[in-house]
Amino acid sequence: MLDQTDKKIIDILIENSRMSYADIARKLGVSEATVFKRIKKLKDEGVIESFTLRLEPSKIGKNVYISIGLTVNPVLLDEIAKKLSNFDEVSEVYITVGEHNIIAHALVKDNDAFNEFLMNKIYKLEGITKIDINIILKKLKARIKL
């Protein structure tokens, strides 16, 4: 179970995963060793999966952000999810319940790249019974807060 100090450390790292242990310690009024031990414990327990960076897709030439809802044959669910995960365009894959059993997010350069991605990759996956596609116009929030 996370205590208040763990939660504060996580909130700080969500905002800036490059902040030094010394700076985190100063901000929380604890020792650097405490911060080190707690972050190590959070990593060991799988609470913190990785330290990563967020990119602005348009700054790296990815101007079309797509959400794809797929209904697939349940027998092929894991296989199709893995295939989707291997596509360079796909940034996230979720196995879900509800209208679709897979939701994927993808980023592509433009509409031509989007069409090519659909025709040459998505539509060629066998076992899909329904596809719903939404183009994401604006990201308002993409962060977990405790």
Secondary structure, 3 states (H helix, E strand, C coil): CCCHHHHHHHHHHHHCCCCCHHHHHHHHCCCHHHHHHHHHHHHHCCCCCCCCCCCCHHHHCCCEEEEEEEEECHHHHHHHHHHHHHCCCEEEEEECCCCCCEEEEEEECCHHHHHHHHHHHHCCCCCEEEEEEEEECCCCCCCCCC
